[in-house]
Amino acid sequence: MLQVKNGQLDKLGLLFERYNKSLYGFFYRLTSDSDASEDLVQNVFMRILKYKHTYQGDGKFTTWMFHMARNLFADHYKKSKRMGYKEDVEVTDKYFRNEVNAESERIHSEEIDLLQRAMDHLSLEKREILVLSKFQEMRYREIADLMDLTESAVKVRIFRALKELRTIYEKLETQSSIY
């Protein structure tokens, strides 16, 4: 990133190759919308280019990048909420394959769908902290820096979010087994 900051703009492509999947996963887990996630990833890299002069190089690049991603997502969320959009989880049907493990694959797929539905029921703040810690595999210290919290506050928030997620998941699981 320091090279990009110093005018070597061709290095931005390397950063994109290295981090676009991670950013896409972050956005997709928050929005459940692949098109919006792709757009948000592109916008993060446009912002990186636009605000390259603000990068100091004293912390991890990923923390700086995810800080931009969080701000961009907050803008996107406010805008889509104002416009009345509601994210919609698309569930594709992969249950009828002629494979030996079709049943276990179907069960796994149902569990993933149920987990995503449970995640969608969490508040944005709780969903975000779980995505950063569990899916983006950021350390508590990095999340603390990113969210301007103490490390212990991050641990508490993650614990509470996981507890609520477990409750929601179990409730949804009970409801789906009734039908």
N, C-alpha and C positions, 0 to 999 in steps of 0.2 A: 504494500500500500504506500509505503514511503516513496517508492519509485514512481507510482502513479501521481502522487502529490508533487513530485519534482518534474512532472511533464512527460514521463514515459507512459503515455496513455495506452499503448499496446499491451501493457501489463494488466490492464483491467480485464482483458479477456481471460487471462490466467486465473484471476480472482473469481471471475464468473464461473469458469469450469470447476473450480475448487469448491465453491460455496452455493451454487444455485440450487442443488438438490436439497441441501440442508434448509435453505430458506423456503423452498417450495413446500417441504414437509411441515415446516413451522406454520406457514399460512394455510395450508390445506387442513391441518388439524384444527385450526381456528375457524375456518369458513366452510369446510366440506364442499368447496367449489373449485374445481380444477382450473377453469378459465380465469376466475378472479385471482387465484393463487399465482398463476403464471404472470398475469399483469402486475401483481404486487411485487414479484421477484424482479421483473424488468424495471419497475419504478424504483426499487431499492438501489439498483445499480446506476440508474440515472441520477439519483440523489447522491450516491457515493462520488460520482463524477462531478456533480455540481458543488458539493461541499467538501471536496478533497482537501481544501486548504484548512479545514477545521481539525483534520486528523493530526494528533500530536505524536503518536508512536510510543507513548509511555505506558499504554495498557495493551491488552490483547485486541487484535483487529476484530475478532469475532464479537467481542463485547460492544465495540463501537458500531459494527455493522448491525447487530441485533437491536441496538438502541434506535438506529434509523428505522429498522423494520417495525419495531413497536410503534414508533411515532406515525409511520406511514399507515399501519393497520388501524391505529386509533382514528386517523383521518378518514380512512375507508369505512370504518364501522359507523362513525357519526354520519357520514354522507349516506350510506345505504339505509341507516335507520331513519334518517330524515325523509328519504325517498320511499320508505315503506317496504323495502325488500326484506324478505325472511329467507335465510339460508335453508336449503332443502337437501337432505341427504339422498343421493341417488344410490340405490342398492341394485347392483346387477345380479342377475340370476345365473349362477354357475353350478347349480345343483345337479343337472342332468347329464353329466359326462359319463362315459363308459370306462372309467378308470377304477382300479382296485380300491383306491383310497377315497372314493367319491363321498362316502358317508362321513369319514373323519374330516375331510375337506369342507363338507357342508356344515358340520358342527363348528369347526374353527371359524368359518366365514360368518356364521350366525353369531358367534361370540364376539367377533370383531365388530359386526354391525351393532350389536347390543352395547358394546363398549363405546362406540362412536355416538350412539343415541344418548347414552348416559353422560358422556362428555358435553354434548350439546345442551344438556339440562343445567350444567354448572354455570355460575356467573362467569363473565368474561375474564375477570381477574384470576379466578381459580383455574379456569381452563388454561390460561396463558402460562401460569407458573408451572402447571403440570406438563405442558408441552415443552417448555424450556428445560425442565429437569429430567423428565422421563423419555421424551422423544428426541430432543436436541442434545441430550446428555451433557448439559452444562453443569458445572460444579456450583455448589451453593454460593461460593465466594463470587463467582462470575454473575450469578443471578442477583446477588446482593448489590454488586456494583451497578448492574444494568438497571435495577429497579430503585436504587438509592435507599436500600434497606440494610439492616444488620444481617449477618449470616444466621443468627439465631431466629430472627423474624422470618427469614426465608424458610427455615426448617419447620417452624410452627405453621406457616401458611401452607406448605406442602403437605404436612401431616393432616391438617384440617381439610384440605381439598381432597386428599385421598380417602379420608374417612367419609366425606360427603359423597364422593364418587362411588364408593363401595355401597353405601346405602341406596343410592339411586339405581345402581346396577342391579342390586338384589331385588328392588321393587319392580324394575322393568322385566327382570327375568321371571319373577312370579306372575306378572301380568301376561307375559307372552306364553307361559306354560298353561295358562287357563284356556287360551284359544286354541 
